[in-house]
Amino acid sequence: MRALADFIMRGRMQATLVVVGSAAVPLLFWLSAAASCLVLLRRGPRDAVGILAWALLPAVAWWHFGEPRTLLVLLGSLGLALLLRAGHAWVRVVLVSIAVGLVFGVVLGTVFQEPIVAMAGELNKLMPQMLDGVYQQMSVDERTRLEALIAPVLTGLMAALLQAVSLLCLMLGRYWQAALYNPGGFGLEFRALRLPAPLAFGLLAVMFLAPNLGLELAMLTPMCSVPLALAGVALLHGLAAAGRLARFWLVGLYVSMLLFMQLVYPLLVVLATVDSLMDFRGRLARKDGAGPANGEG
């Protein structure tokens, strides 16, 4: 991957070839977004605009054919990259990603309205089996409200997935930038990601209360979980870097996320919330510190 980053930064022609070529291939749109983030982070908006304009051409073409995700991820990751280049901390970047996710949700709810409604209808038919026993005990109003929540939640899940992909593309671009010009810099940045307690509990409150404030606001539940889950991953990486957690567990984390995402993801959210109060990495750093240089600590 470092060789690819080096090729991208070799010149305008090479960068344009990667961002345009990967955007034109359906399953490589993430690579186009990551490469575009690298160019923007390193060269700045003024120098990168010519390259990024070419990347928009295949993305707009995919939108024309009913596939908006290539353009959404490209624009979303570039918008977050602008924040990061401006000197904002990762905490602010991941929080702004919620607003990006909201935009994604509105667009997806418009473009994919019919498929989402059809999928929600199929899930409504399976609901008695999925909630066997509980569903039969619900009142008519509760069943109606549950069925009405399915479509917004599905839209929110799709938008949250693109939100997470946009963040991951930005992280890959930042990792490439650090690998080329500041080795180890990205690792330090990412491992330091920790949400303050008011923000963490605020996100939790929105996750639980948003569906009660309005059906469409149910989209916010999965979107607000993305910053928390990312902070949970950063915590585990920080503990591994400090030697408090074997690196084998990081491999197990990513394998289990692929196989048991529905179980691991909530645990990451809980870990990030607890860490916002306990600050495990800060406690370990203070405990392992050498104390004052004058020896009088």
C-alpha positions in Angstrom: 0.0 0.0 0.0 2.9 2.4 0.7 4.1 1.8 -2.9 0.7 2.8 -4.2 0.8 6.0 -2.1 4.3 6.7 -3.4 3.0 6.3 -7.0 0.0 8.6 -6.3 2.3 11.4 -5.1 4.8 11.0 -7.9 3.0 13.5 -10.1 -0.4 14.8 -11.3 -0.7 12.3 -14.1 -0.2 9.3 -11.7 -2.6 10.7 -9.1 -5.2 11.4 -11.7 -4.8 7.9 -13.1 -5.5 6.3 -9.7 -8.4 8.5 -8.6 -10.2 8.3 -11.9 -9.5 4.7 -12.7 -10.5 3.4 -9.2 -13.7 5.6 -9.3 -14.7 4.0 -12.6 -14.5 0.5 -11.1 -17.6 -0.2 -8.9 -15.9 -2.0 -6.0 -12.8 0.3 -5.9 -14.6 3.6 -5.2 -13.1 3.5 -1.7 -9.6 3.6 -3.2 -10.5 6.6 -5.2 -11.7 8.4 -2.1 -8.6 7.4 -0.1 -6.3 8.6 -2.9 -8.2 11.8 -3.2 -7.8 12.4 0.5 -4.1 11.8 0.3 -3.7 14.4 -2.5 -5.9 16.9 -0.7 -4.1 16.4 2.7 -0.7 16.8 1.1 -1.1 19.4 -1.6 -4.0 21.4 -0.3 -7.3 22.4 -2.0 -5.8 24.8 -4.5 -3.2 22.4 -5.9 -5.5 19.3 -5.7 -8.6 20.7 -7.3 -7.5 19.9 -10.8 -7.0 16.2 -9.9 -10.1 15.9 -7.8 -12.3 17.4 -10.6 -11.3 14.5 -12.8 -12.3 12.0 -10.0 -15.8 13.5 -10.0 -16.5 12.6 -13.6 -16.9 8.8 -13.1 -18.6 9.4 -9.8 -21.2 11.6 -11.5 -21.6 9.1 -14.2 -22.3 6.4 -11.6 -24.9 8.7 -10.1 -26.6 9.0 -13.5 -26.9 5.3 -13.7 -28.5 5.1 -10.2 -25.5 4.5 -8.1 -24.9 7.5 -5.8 -22.6 5.9 -3.3 -19.3 6.5 -5.3 -20.0 10.3 -5.4 -21.3 10.4 -1.8 -18.2 8.7 -0.3 -15.9 10.8 -2.4 -17.4 14.1 -1.4 -17.9 13.0 2.2 -14.3 11.9 2.7 -13.0 15.0 1.0 -15.1 17.2 3.2 -13.8 15.5 6.4 -10.2 15.7 4.9 -10.6 19.5 4.6 -11.4 19.7 8.4 -8.4 17.5 9.2 -6.1 19.6 7.0 -7.3 22.7 8.7 -5.9 21.4 12.0 -9.1 20.2 13.6 -8.7 17.2 16.0 -10.0 13.7 15.1 -12.8 14.1 17.7 -14.3 17.0 15.8 -13.8 15.2 12.5 -15.7 12.1 13.7 -18.5 14.3 15.1 -18.9 16.2 11.9 -19.2 12.8 10.1 -22.6 12.5 11.7 -23.8 15.6 9.7 -22.2 13.9 6.6 -24.2 10.8 7.5 -27.4 12.8 7.7 -26.8 14.2 4.2 -26.2 10.6 3.0 -29.5 9.5 4.7 -31.5 12.2 2.9 -30.0 11.3 -0.5 -30.3 7.6 0.0 -33.9 7.9 1.2 -34.7 9.8 -2.0 -32.8 7.7 -4.5 -33.5 4.3 -3.0 -37.0 5.0 -1.6 -38.8 2.2 -3.4 -36.2 -0.6 -2.5 -36.1 0.6 1.1 -39.9 0.5 1.4 -40.0 -2.9 -0.2 -37.4 -4.2 2.2 -39.2 -2.7 5.1 -42.4 -4.5 4.0 -40.6 -7.9 3.9 -39.1 -7.3 7.4 -42.6 -6.4 8.6 -43.8 -9.8 7.5 -41.0 -11.5 9.3 -41.4 -9.5 12.5 -43.8 -12.0 14.2 -41.1 -14.7 13.8 -38.2 -12.5 14.7 -39.8 -11.3 17.9 -41.7 -14.5 18.7 -43.7 -14.0 21.9 -42.8 -10.4 22.4 -44.5 -9.3 19.2 -47.8 -11.0 20.2 -47.8 -9.1 23.5 -47.5 -5.7 21.8 -50.5 -3.5 21.4 -51.8 -2.4 18.0 -50.3 1.1 18.4 -46.9 -0.4 19.4 -46.9 -2.7 16.4 -47.8 0.2 14.1 -45.0 2.3 15.5 -42.5 -0.5 15.2 -43.4 -1.1 11.6 -43.1 2.6 10.8 -39.6 2.7 12.3 -38.2 0.0 10.1 -37.7 2.2 6.9 -36.0 5.1 8.7 -33.7 2.7 10.5 -32.8 0.9 7.3 -32.0 4.2 5.7 -29.9 5.2 8.7 -28.0 1.9 8.6 -27.1 2.4 4.9 -26.1 6.0 5.6 -24.1 5.1 8.6 -22.2 2.5 6.6 -21.3 5.1 4.0 -20.4 7.4 6.8 -18.0 4.8 8.3 -16.5 4.1 4.8 -15.9 7.9 4.4 -14.0 7.9 7.7 -12.1 4.8 6.8 -11.1 6.3 3.4 -9.9 9.4 5.2 -7.9 7.3 7.7 -6.3 5.4 4.9 -5.3 8.6 3.1 -3.9 10.0 6.4 -2.0 6.7 7.0 -0.5 7.0 3.5 0.5 10.6 4.2 2.2 9.7 7.5 3.9 6.7 5.9 5.5 8.9 3.2 6.2 12.1 5.2 5.8 11.4 8.9 6.2 7.7 9.8 4.3 6.7 12.9 2.3 10.0 12.9 -1.0 8.5 12.1 -0.7 5.8 14.7 -0.2 8.5 17.4 -3.2 10.5 16.2 -5.5 7.5 16.0 -4.6 6.0 19.3 -5.2 9.3 21.0 -8.8 9.4 19.8 -11.1 9.6 22.8 -14.5 11.2 23.2 -15.0 13.5 26.2 -17.7 12.2 28.6 -20.3 14.9 27.7 -20.0 14.1 24.0 -20.0 10.3 24.5 -23.1 10.4 26.7 -24.7 13.0 24.5 -24.4 10.6 21.5 -25.8 7.8 23.6 -28.8 10.0 24.6 -29.4 10.8 20.9 -29.2 7.1 20.0 -31.9 6.2 22.5 -34.1 9.3 22.4 -34.1 10.1 18.7 -36.7 7.5 17.6 -39.1 8.8 20.3 -38.8 12.4 19.0 -39.8 11.6 15.4 -39.8 8.6 13.1 -37.3 10.2 10.6 -34.9 11.0 13.5 -34.5 7.3 14.0 -31.8 7.5 11.3 -29.6 9.2 13.9 -29.3 6.1 16.0 -26.8 4.2 13.8 -25.0 7.4 12.7 -24.3 8.5 16.3 -22.9 5.0 17.1 -20.1 5.4 14.4 -17.9 7.9 16.4 -18.3 5.8 19.6 -17.3 2.5 17.8 -14.3 4.2 16.2 -13.2 5.5 19.6 -13.6 2.0 21.0 -11.2 0.6 18.3 -8.8 3.5 19.0 -8.8 2.5 22.7 -7.9 -1.1 22.0 -5.1 0.0 19.7 -3.9 2.4 22.4 -3.8 -0.4 25.0 -2.0 -2.7 22.6 0.6 0.0 21.8 1.1 0.5 25.6 1.8 -3.2 26.0 -1.4 -3.7 28.1 -3.0 -5.8 25.4 -1.5 -8.4 23.2 -1.5 -7.5 19.5 -3.1 -10.9 18.9 -6.3 -9.5 20.3 -6.4 -6.8 17.6 -6.3 -9.5 15.0 -9.1 -11.2 16.8 -11.0 -8.0 17.0 -11.1 -7.5 13.2 -11.8 -11.1 12.5 -14.7 -11.1 15.0 -16.0 -7.9 13.5 -16.2 -9.6 10.1 -18.0 -12.7 11.6 -20.0 -11.3 14.5 -20.4 -7.6 13.8 -23.8 -7.5 15.5 -22.1 -8.6 18.8 -18.8 -6.8 18.6 -20.0 -3.4 17.5 -22.2 -2.7 20.6 -19.2 -3.8 22.8 -17.0 -1.2 21.1 -19.7 1.5 21.8 -19.8 0.5 25.5 -16.0 0.5 25.7 -15.7 4.0 24.3 -18.4 5.2 26.7 -16.7 3.8 29.7 -13.3 5.1 28.5 -14.8 8.6 28.2 -15.2 8.4 32.0 -12.2 6.3 33.1 -9.6 7.4 30.5 -7.7 4.1 30.6 -4.9 5.3 28.3 -4.3 8.4 30.4 -4.3 6.4 33.7 -1.7 4.0 32.2 0.5 6.9 31.0 0.4 8.5 34.5 1.1 5.2 36.2 4.0 4.3 33.9 5.4 7.9 33.9 8.9 8.4 35.2 7.9 11.3 37.5 9.5 14.7 37.8 13.0 15.1 36.3 14.4 16.4 39.5 13.7 13.1 41.3 11.5 14.8 44.0 8.2 13.3 42.9 
